[in-house]
Structure formats: structure tokens, C-alpha cells
Amino acid sequence: MAAHHLRILKIAFGITRDYQAAEDIVAEAFVALYRHAGELESSQPVGPWITRVVVNASISVVRKKGRESLARPALFWKNDPAPDPAEVAAQNDTRQRILHEIGQLPARDRAVLISHYFHDCDVDTMAASLGLPTGTVKSRLARARKRLRARLMAQSFTGVPVIQRGDL
């Protein structure tokens, strides 16, 4: 449990944007793991199985509640140290904008973006975790990036994109 708890909590929170719901989803995932432990093969790793349970449950919670905007900053964004306060402020504004726009995307898009960019999951790991073919995960990731990029570009008031192509 300890090996997976924080990772799947971050994933659940990233998709649901609700810490209490994320805690509930993780708790239910561990209960499901306990119930189905006899069904899992000893050679089968637990990580992808429990990640799939958490992602699917998180998407279900979001669908039930409807899309919600991000009202607060993400707790688990990776911070890069930057000595210049103006640069830090600009980065924080950009991060908040990206997080807000991710929150406006469908739950499936959020799931792949958060898994890939916030938790460094490669496509093969996501495919195993979600129980999907690699090509499906690649196409979902590409579609999610395209939707996010379009939302970010549409919000640019100056005509000059605030988010550079390499940022996504």
C-alpha cells in the first residue's frame, strides 16, 4: 500500500480536483485490491491494476459531478527552482492558466495529461494501467494536447501565445 498510495492519490486528485473524493477513491481502490487479491496472478504487478481502478473511478466521479473548473491550485505541481521573482511569478501565472484549462477538459483528457506530464508515466505504462492498446493511449494523449493547446490559444488576448509549443 505504501508504495502506491501517494502516486495514485496524486492521480485521483489531478483528475477529480477534489481532495476528499481522491482520498475516498484511493481507499476504495485498496479495498478492491484486498477483495480481489486472490484473483491476481502472483507474477502480475499490482501497480498497473490499482492505477486503472483509480483512473476509472476518478473519471466516474467527474462524470457524475459534471465538469468543474479548477478553483484552487494543484497541490502536486513539480516546482523548478528559479531565482528571479519576476520569472517565478510568470511561471506561476502560466501554471495556473494551464491547470485551469486542464480542469475544463473532459475527464479522459485530464487522465492522460495528468498521468503523462504530472506523474511522468510513459505511454506503455499508461496503456498497461488503463488496460488499453498503446495506440489508443497515444491518440488520446495527442487529442488531449490538441484540445488543451486550442483552449490556451483561444484565451490569449494579445494575439501572441503565452504558452509556447514546447510547454505542452
FENZI-V758924 format. One line per field, one symbol per residue. burial: I if it has 16 or more other ideal C-beta (glycine too) atoms within 10 Angstrom, else O. A space follows every 50 residues. Layout:
# FENZI-V758924
burial = ???
This chain:
# FENZI-V758924
burial = OOOIOOIIIIIIIIIIIIOOIIOOIIOOIIOOIOOOOOOOOOOOOOOIII IIIIIIIIIOIIOOOOOOOOOOOIOOOOOOOOOOOOOOOOOOOOOOIIII IIIOIOIIIIIIIIIIIIIOIOIOIIIIIIOIOOOOIOOIIOOIIOIIIO IIOOOOOOOOOIIOOOOO
